[in-house]
Amino acid sequence: MAERKPPERGRAEQRPPGGPAEARQQADRPEGHERASRANRTGRGGVGTRPERYLVAAAPPADARALAARLDQDAQITVVRTIGSASAASNYPHIAVIETTAERAGALAREPDLHVETDQRLSYGIPADPAFAHVSVAPAGEVDQITVRVRDDGGRPVEHAAVSVLCAGFPAIGFTGPDGQAELMMPAGAAASATVMLVRPARGCWPTRIIRPVLTPGVPVAVVCNRITTTYPDFPEHGLDSWGTRAMGFGRLPPTHRGSGVRVALVGSGVAAGHPDLADRIADGRDVVGEDDKSWRRDLLGTGTHEAVLIAGRDDGAGVVGLAPETEVHICRTVPDGRASDLIEALDYCIDLQVDVAMISVGIAETSPLLSQKVQHARARGVACIAAAGDSAGPITYPAAEPGVLAVGAVGQLGSFPADSGHAAHISAQVAPDGLFVPAFASTGPGLDCCAPGVAIVSGLPPASYGPLDGSGAAAAHVAAAAALILAHHPRFRPEQRRGAAIRDVSRVDHLFQVILAACRPLPFLDPIRSGAGVPDVAVAMGLAPQWPYSAPLMPAAVAAEPALTWHGHQATAVMEPLRAAMWSAGLLTDCPDAG
């Protein structure tokens, strides 16, 4: 598919580097310590090993520089940087990010005035076939070469497509070159046992999934991927009418509901600022990982661009028009190579700029007390954190699992993608009568607040094209757009006071989440730990459509002060069982053992 060319008028004028976040980091960075990579610790084979990284916090009123200077006296410790400023809340500690051994970190943790924790790596929990999880590293004998030629349905080679084959022994993975050809190496004879082949183009086409492919060494195999423009012939010359837009009621809003005056920060992989749908749409940003004010304009993974276009795509009647196209968008790049410390800094950026909605698409696997405290700090300052639940088919990631954060999972819709596409692999056993399903990759649990479209979502991809992605990040982007529209146009949130200090507090965030969750359409045929309160309907939230008849009557975890009484605890039945009983009485369920 041809990429859409950026308009001649070019990108939005960017603000000069600097600002509160930059000033804070320049002031807090200890002299002689830069974030640049340190010399590798090299083993006998010449392969460097990455040092362990930790967060060390001292109880207030300890100063970041003093803490760094203290740690710097230890020859076993390298101080990478510090986090904290004089403007931070007095109850939030200054943090030193250090590299050291596990033994030295354990010794620091035993000091009574220090808190030490691992600086966990950020990730999305990339959707993957569970069958790939436990395989041998490499074949012990000879290998066969399999040639795969990928073309689109117009006969053109597809470059940069990822080709993976699951077979006995280990998965074979390759990427197509300019000629659309990939070479895969497999254990000798394993091609005959291949169970599935997945071809995922980088952009422009739907992925293709082939069950039990016929693969013969020395004989090229041809794979055809359907173009997005074959499914949507008028796209991108005309705006895309996505299934996600319809599922959440965006199309029923008046044309004046555009999110003007609301500030949204996207915490993820950066953005391709030159994408035509983002011209004049990105206000500013920060590359937290690289510690500069320019490299956030590059998106190495594609997910940040996808989410930015979904929320704020330029309304020019072409491409993907954003769900809240007049929001003020800021970018915080935290991946790839980001850690929990980068997420903490990103939240500081949101606090300093008085961001209204922080949409967080990345997370960590285990709880972090320092990140948890920073989330509550942001919430107290009126920053509404809306986070992707994760895509690992396991527990909900953090900070989505934190109380006070709106955790969003993904749902798919039958018929929204070609039947032979890779998206079909995500269809789970539970499918609602209207075709909604929770995808197999979804992270689930009692901490899930709601769900939103997150399978086969077509949006912008770098550098200037389009394609479908799956994941709870796309789902969270839908909900973040709904939150921006509510803040801009709901009568409870008066626009003239939006920047007022009096309303930038916990109650403002809680009221916003209460409005969103009260407008959710329950999905009684899907397990509540996989779908939460259901799918928010923005038209219902704005009072422009009738309330769903069986919405959950209680306030879920994101807006409750006491975790023991919330979905983030283990009391989900306090909400769901009365709801199920009401549905059973209305004839909407055939099995409700607790209905009496």
C-alpha positions in Angstrom: 0.0 0.0 0.0 1.4 3.4 -0.9 2.2 5.6 1.9 0.2 8.8 2.4 2.5 11.8 1.7 2.7 14.5 4.4 1.0 17.8 3.5 3.3 20.5 2.1 2.7 22.8 5.0 4.8 20.4 7.2 4.7 19.6 10.8 3.5 21.7 13.7 5.9 24.2 15.0 7.7 22.7 18.0 8.5 24.4 21.2 12.2 25.0 21.9 13.9 22.4 24.0 13.7 22.9 27.8 10.8 23.3 30.1 10.1 22.2 33.7 11.1 18.5 33.1 14.4 19.5 31.4 15.3 22.0 34.1 14.6 19.5 36.8 16.8 16.8 35.3 19.7 19.2 34.5 19.6 20.4 38.2 19.3 16.9 39.6 21.9 15.1 37.5 25.1 14.6 39.6 28.2 16.2 38.1 30.3 13.6 36.3 27.4 11.1 35.9 25.7 10.9 32.6 23.1 8.5 31.3 25.3 7.3 28.5 26.0 3.6 28.5 28.8 2.4 30.7 31.7 0.2 29.7 30.5 -3.4 29.4 31.6 -5.9 31.9 33.3 -8.4 29.5 33.5 -12.1 30.1 36.0 -14.6 28.7 34.2 -14.9 25.4 34.3 -11.2 24.8 30.5 -10.8 25.2 29.6 -7.9 27.6 27.1 -8.5 30.4 24.5 -5.9 31.4 24.8 -4.8 35.0 21.9 -5.0 37.4 20.0 -1.7 37.8 18.3 -0.6 41.0 16.3 2.3 42.4 17.5 3.6 45.8 15.3 6.1 47.7 16.1 7.9 50.9 13.5 9.2 53.2 12.6 12.9 52.9 14.0 15.4 53.3 17.1 13.7 51.8 18.4 15.5 48.7 19.0 13.8 45.4 22.5 15.2 45.1 23.4 14.2 48.6 22.1 10.7 48.1 24.1 10.4 44.8 27.2 11.7 46.4 26.9 9.2 49.3 26.4 6.3 46.9 29.2 7.5 44.6 31.7 6.9 47.4 31.1 3.1 47.0 33.4 1.6 44.3 30.9 -1.1 43.6 28.2 1.4 42.7 27.7 3.5 39.5 25.1 6.3 39.8 23.3 6.5 36.5 21.1 9.5 37.4 18.8 10.9 40.0 15.1 11.6 40.0 13.5 14.3 42.1 13.3 18.0 42.5 12.6 20.7 45.0 9.1 21.2 43.5 8.1 17.6 44.1 5.7 16.7 46.9 7.5 16.5 50.3 6.3 13.0 50.9 7.8 11.6 47.7 11.5 10.6 48.1 14.4 11.5 45.9 15.7 8.5 43.9 19.1 7.5 42.7 19.2 5.0 39.8 22.3 2.9 40.3 24.1 -0.1 38.7 25.6 -2.6 41.1 25.7 -6.2 42.1 22.8 -8.0 43.6 24.8 -8.6 46.8 25.6 -4.9 47.2 22.0 -3.9 46.5 21.0 -6.4 49.2 23.4 -4.7 51.7 21.9 -1.3 50.8 18.4 -2.6 51.4 19.4 -3.5 54.9 20.2 0.1 55.8 17.3 1.5 57.8 17.1 4.9 56.0 17.1 3.5 52.4 14.6 1.7 50.2 16.0 -0.4 47.4 14.1 -2.1 44.5 14.9 -3.5 41.1 14.5 -1.0 38.3 12.3 -3.3 36.2 12.2 -3.1 32.4 9.1 -1.8 30.7 7.3 -3.9 28.1 3.9 -4.3 26.4 3.7 -8.1 27.0 3.8 -8.6 23.2 1.0 -10.9 22.0 2.5 -14.3 21.2 1.6 -17.8 20.5 2.0 -19.7 23.8 3.4 -22.6 21.9 6.5 -20.5 21.3 7.2 -20.2 25.0 9.1 -23.5 25.7 11.3 -24.5 22.8 14.9 -25.5 22.5 17.4 -22.9 21.6 18.9 -24.4 18.4 19.0 -27.7 16.4 21.9 -30.0 17.2 22.3 -31.3 13.6 21.9 -30.1 10.1 19.4 -27.4 9.0 17.1 -26.8 6.1 16.6 -23.5 4.4 13.0 -22.4 3.6 12.4 -19.5 1.3 9.2 -17.5 1.7 8.1 -14.9 -0.8 5.6 -12.4 0.4 3.4 -10.4 -2.0 0.4 -8.2 -1.5 -2.8 -9.0 -3.3 -1.7 -6.6 -6.1 1.4 -8.7 -6.7 3.9 -6.3 -5.2 6.7 -7.5 -2.9 6.1 -6.8 0.8 9.2 -5.5 2.6 9.9 -5.7 6.3 7.3 -8.5 6.9 8.1 -10.7 9.9 7.7 -14.4 9.0 7.6 -17.0 11.7 7.0 -20.7 11.6 6.4 -23.0 14.5 7.8 -26.5 14.1 9.3 -29.3 16.1 12.5 -28.2 17.7 12.4 -24.4 17.7 10.6 -21.5 15.9 12.1 -20.2 12.7 11.9 -16.4 12.2 12.9 -14.1 9.4 12.2 -10.8 7.8 11.6 -10.0 4.1 13.9 -7.7 2.2 13.1 -5.3 -0.7 12.2 -8.3 -2.9 9.7 -9.5 -0.4 11.8 -12.7 0.3 12.8 -14.2 3.6 15.1 -17.1 4.3 14.3 -19.2 7.3 16.6 -21.9 8.8 14.9 -24.9 10.4 16.2 -28.2 11.8 16.6 -30.9 9.1 13.2 -32.5 8.5 11.3 -30.2 10.8 9.5 -28.4 7.9 7.2 -31.4 7.6 6.0 -30.9 11.2 5.3 -27.1 10.9 2.0 -26.3 12.6 1.5 -22.6 11.8 3.1 -19.9 9.7 2.4 -16.2 10.6 3.3 -13.4 8.2 3.0 -9.9 9.7 3.7 -7.0 7.3 5.2 -3.9 8.9 2.4 -1.7 7.4 -0.2 -1.5 4.7 -1.5 -5.1 4.8 -3.3 -7.5 7.0 -1.3 -10.3 8.5 -1.7 -13.8 7.2 -1.9 -17.0 9.2 -1.5 -20.4 7.6 -2.3 -23.6 9.5 -0.1 -26.7 8.7 1.7 -25.0 5.9 3.3 -27.1 3.2 7.0 -26.3 3.4 9.7 -28.0 1.2 13.4 -27.1 1.4 14.6 -25.7 -1.9 11.1 -24.9 -3.1 10.0 -21.3 -2.5 6.6 -20.8 -0.8 4.4 -17.9 -1.8 2.3 -16.0 0.7 -0.2 -13.3 -0.2 -1.2 -10.6 2.3 -4.4 -8.6 1.6 -4.0 -4.8 1.5 -5.9 -2.6 3.9 -7.1 -0.7 0.8 -8.7 -3.9 -0.5 -10.9 -4.1 2.6 -11.5 -0.4 2.6 -11.3 0.8 -1.0 -11.8 4.5 -0.3 -9.0 4.6 2.3 -6.9 6.6 2.9 -8.3 9.2 0.5 -11.4 9.2 2.7 -11.5 8.8 6.4 -11.8 5.3 7.9 -15.0 4.3 9.7 -13.5 1.9 12.2 -15.4 -0.7 14.2 -13.9 0.7 17.4 -15.4 4.1 16.8 -18.9 2.5 16.4 -18.5 0.1 19.3 -17.8 3.0 21.7 -20.4 5.4 20.4 -18.0 8.1 19.1 -20.1 8.4 15.9 -23.2 9.5 17.9 -21.5 12.6 19.3 -22.1 16.1 17.9 -19.4 17.4 15.6 -18.5 20.1 18.2 -17.2 17.4 20.6 -13.5 17.4 19.7 -11.6 17.7 23.0 -10.3 21.2 22.7 -8.5 22.5 25.8 -7.6 19.1 27.2 -4.0 18.0 27.6 -3.2 14.3 26.9 0.2 12.7 27.3 1.0 9.4 25.6 3.5 7.4 27.5 5.0 4.8 25.2 7.3 4.4 22.2 7.4 8.0 20.9 5.7 9.1 17.7 6.5 9.5 14.0 5.9 13.3 14.1 6.1 13.5 10.3 3.0 11.3 9.8 0.5 13.2 7.7 -2.3 12.6 10.2 -0.2 14.2 12.9 0.8 17.4 11.1 0.2 20.3 13.5 -1.1 17.9 16.1 1.8 17.2 18.5 2.4 20.0 21.0 5.6 18.8 22.6 7.3 15.8 24.1 10.2 14.3 26.0 12.4 11.3 25.4 12.8 10.1 28.9 15.1 7.2 28.0 17.4 9.3 25.9 17.0 12.4 28.1 16.4 14.9 25.3 13.6 16.9 23.8 14.0 15.8 20.1 14.2 12.0 19.8 10.6 11.5 20.9 9.7 12.4 17.4 10.9 9.0 16.2 8.9 5.9 16.8 11.0 2.7 16.7 8.1 0.3 17.5 5.1 1.9 15.8 2.7 1.6 18.7 3.0 5.2 19.8 2.2 6.5 16.3 -0.7 4.1 16.1 -2.1 5.4 19.4 -1.4 9.1 18.7 -3.3 8.9 15.4 -6.2 7.1 17.0 -6.6 9.9 19.6 -5.6 13.0 17.7 -5.4 12.3 14.0 -5.9 15.5 11.9 -9.5 16.0 10.8 -9.0 16.6 7.1 -11.4 14.0 5.9 -8.7 11.5 4.9 -6.7 8.8 6.6 -7.6 8.2 10.2 -9.4 11.1 11.9 -8.7 11.2 15.6 -11.4 10.4 18.1 -10.6 13.6 20.0 -8.9 15.6 17.2 -8.4 18.9 19.0 -6.7 17.6 22.2 -3.3 19.0 23.1 -1.0 16.0 22.7 2.3 15.5 24.5 4.6 12.5 24.0 6.8 10.8 26.6 9.0 8.1 25.1 9.8 5.4 27.6 10.4 2.4 25.3 12.3 0.7 23.9 15.0 0.1 26.6 12.9 1.9 29.3 12.5 1.0 32.9 10.3 1.7 35.9 12.5 4.8 36.6 11.6 6.2 33.2 7.9 5.8 33.9 8.4 7.6 37.1 10.1 10.5 35.3 7.3 10.5 32.6 4.7 10.9 35.4 6.8 13.8 36.7 6.6 15.4 33.3 2.8 15.0 33.3 2.6 16.6 36.8 4.8 19.5 35.8 2.8 20.2 32.6 -0.6 19.8 34.3 -1.5 17.0 32.0 -5.2 16.0 32.2 -4.9 12.4 31.0 -1.8 10.2 31.0 -2.3 7.3 28.6 0.2 4.6 29.6 0.7 1.8 27.2 3.7 0.1 28.9 4.2 -1.5 32.2 6.2 -3.8 34.5 5.4 -7.3 35.7 5.7 -6.8 39.4 4.6 -4.0 41.7 7.0 -1.2 42.5 6.4 0.8 45.7 8.1 3.8 44.2 6.1 3.7 41.0 2.9 3.1 43.0 3.7 6.2 45.2 4.3 8.3 42.1 1.0 7.2 40.5 -0.8 8.4 43.7 1.2 11.7 43.5 0.1 12.2 40.0 -3.5 11.4 40.9 -3.4 13.9 43.7 -2.3 16.5 41.2 -5.3 15.8 39.0 -3.5 13.6 36.4 -5.9 10.8 35.3 -3.8 7.7 34.6 -5.4 5.4 32.0 -3.2 2.3 31.5 -3.1 -0.7 29.2 -3.7 -3.9 31.2 -1.1 -5.8 29.2 -1.0 -8.4 26.4 0.9 -11.4 27.9 -2.2 -13.6 28.6 -1.1 -13.4 32.2 -1.8 -11.1 35.2 -2.5 -7.4 34.7 0.7 -5.4 34.5 1.6 -2.4 36.7 0.7 0.5 36.9 -2.6 -0.7 35.4 -3.1 -2.9 38.4 -2.6 -0.1 40.9 -5.6 1.4 42.7 -6.4 4.8 41.3 -5.4 3.8 37.7 -8.1 3.0 35.1 -7.0 -0.5 33.8 -8.2 -1.1 30.2 -8.2 -4.5 28.5 -8.7 -5.3 24.8 -11.7 -6.8 23.1 -12.1 -7.9 19.4 -15.1 -8.0 17.0 -15.8 -10.9 14.7 -16.0 -9.7 11.1 -13.6 -6.7 11.6 -10.7 -8.5 9.9 -10.2 -11.0 7.1 -10.9 -14.6 8.1 -7.5 -15.8 7.0 -5.6 -13.0 8.8 -3.4 -13.5 11.8 -5.9 -11.7 13.9 -8.1 -14.8 13.8 -5.6 -16.5 16.1 -6.7 -14.2 18.9 -10.3 -15.4 18.9 -11.0 -17.1 22.3 -13.7 -19.6 23.3 -15.9 -16.9 24.8 -17.7 -14.9 22.1 -20.7 -12.7 22.9 -23.8 -12.8 20.7 -22.9 -9.5 19.1 -19.5 -10.9 18.1 -17.3 -9.3 20.8 -14.6 -11.5 22.3 -11.7 -11.1 24.7 -8.5 -12.0 22.8 -6.3 -14.9 23.8 -3.4 -12.6 24.5 -5.3 -10.4 27.0 -3.9 -9.9 30.5 -6.8 -10.4 32.9 -7.7 -10.4 36.6 -9.9 -8.8 39.2 -8.1 -5.5 38.7 -9.5 -4.9 35.2 -11.8 -1.9 35.1 -13.1 -2.0 31.6 -12.3 -3.0 28.1 -12.2 -1.4 24.6 -11.5 -2.2 21.0 -8.0 -3.6 20.8 -7.9 -6.2 18.0 -7.3 -5.4 14.3 -7.4 -1.7 14.9 -6.3 0.2 11.8 -4.4 3.4 12.5 -1.2 5.3 11.6 2.1 3.6 11.4 5.6 5.1 10.9 6.8 6.8 8.9 3.6 7.8 6.9 1.5 4.8 6.4 -1.3 2.7 8.1 -1.9 -0.8 9.3 -3.6 -2.9 11.9 -2.3 -3.6 15.4 -3.5 -5.6 18.3 -3.2 -4.9 22.0 -4.5 -3.2 25.1 -2.5 -0.1 24.2 -4.9 0.5 21.4 -7.8 -0.2 23.8 -6.5 2.3 26.3 -6.1 4.9 23.5 -9.8 4.6 22.8 -10.7 5.2 26.5 -8.2 8.0 26.8 -9.9 9.8 23.8 -13.3 9.3 25.6 -11.8 10.7 28.8 -10.6 13.8 26.9 -14.0 14.4 25.4 -15.7 14.0 28.8 -13.3 16.5 30.4 -13.9 19.0 27.5 -17.6 18.7 27.2 -19.3 17.0 30.1 -21.2 19.5 32.3 -19.5 18.2 35.5 -16.2 19.4 34.3 -16.5 23.1 33.6 -14.1 24.2 30.9 -13.4 27.6 32.4 -11.9 25.9 35.5 -10.0 23.1 33.7 -6.6 24.6 34.6 -7.7 25.8 38.0 -5.8 24.5 41.0 -8.9 23.9 43.0 -10.1 21.1 40.7 -6.8 19.4 39.9 -7.1 16.9 42.7 -8.1 13.3 43.5 -11.8 14.0 43.3 -11.5 15.3 39.7 -9.8 12.1 38.6 -12.3 9.9 40.5 -15.3 11.7 39.0 -13.9 11.2 35.5 -13.4 7.5 36.0 -16.9 7.2 37.6 -18.5 8.8 34.6 -16.6 6.4 32.2 -17.4 3.3 34.2 -21.0 4.2 34.7 -21.4 4.4 30.9 -20.0 0.9 30.3 -22.0 -1.6 28.3 -21.8 -4.8 30.3 -20.7 -8.0 28.5 -22.6 -10.7 30.5 -21.5 -13.5 28.2 -17.8 -12.7 28.9 -16.0 -13.4 32.2 -15.9 -10.2 34.2 -12.2 -10.7 35.2 -11.6 -10.6 31.4 -13.9 -7.7 30.5 -14.3 -5.6 33.7 -17.4 -3.4 33.7 -17.6 -3.7 29.9 -17.1 -1.3 27.0 -17.6 2.4 27.7 -20.0 4.3 25.5 -19.0 7.9 25.2 -22.4 9.0 24.0 -23.9 7.5 27.2 -21.2 9.1 29.3 -22.1 12.5 27.8 -25.8 12.1 28.5 -26.6 11.9 24.8 -27.9 8.3 24.8 -29.8 6.3 27.4 -27.9 4.6 30.2 -27.2 0.9 29.7 -30.0 -0.9 31.7 -27.7 -3.1 33.7 -24.6 -1.0 34.4 -22.6 -1.9 37.5 -24.1 0.2 40.4 -20.9 0.4 42.5 -17.8 2.4 42.0 -14.9 0.2 40.7 -11.3 0.3 41.9 -10.1 3.2 39.8 -12.3 5.6 41.8 -12.5 4.0 45.2 -10.3 5.0 48.1 -10.2 1.6 49.9 -8.7 -1.2 47.8 -10.4 -3.9 50.0 -13.8 -2.7 48.7 -12.8 -2.6 45.1 -12.3 -4.7 42.1 -8.5 -4.3 42.7 -9.1 -6.3 45.8 -10.9 -9.6 45.7 -14.5 -8.3 46.2 -15.6 -8.1 42.5 -18.6 -10.2 43.4 -20.0 -7.3 45.4 -20.6 -5.7 42.0 -21.0 -8.6 39.6 -23.2 -11.0 41.4 -26.1 -8.6 41.9 -25.6 -7.6 38.3 -25.7 -11.2 37.1 -28.8 -11.8 39.3 -30.6 -8.9 37.6 -29.7 -10.2 34.2 -30.9 -13.6 35.0 -34.2 -12.2 36.2 -34.5 -10.3 32.9 -33.9 -13.5 30.9 -30.5 -12.4 29.7 -28.7 -15.3 31.3 -29.6 -18.9 31.4 -27.3 -19.9 34.3 -26.9 -17.7 37.4 -26.3 -19.9 40.4 -26.3 -17.0 42.8 -29.7 -15.6 41.7 -31.5 -17.8 44.1 
